[in-house]
């Protein structure tokens, strides 16, 4: 799933993730800052997931392409851990 990442300014809170992501815990990820915060709060499980790698990619991304790839890596990580809720429209298509 390629996410669109729109840069309003060079601060993570202003770099938006479209479409926004709804997590199973009810949190909505709207920006790179939201994704970074969730990664920082998530328990590190060495050898189980790529949390640190994804976090560093988000924090260090400089170009629009690096930010897009980092956002895609975040989505892949969240899916692997079953942290994402599926969008309602996707759930309807599966029914």
Secondary structure, DSSP 8 states (H G I E B T S, - for coil): ---EEEESSSSGGGEEEEEEEEBTTS-EEEEHHHHHHHHHHS---TTT--HHHHHHHHHH--SHHHHHHHHHHHHHHHHHTT-B---HHHHHHH-
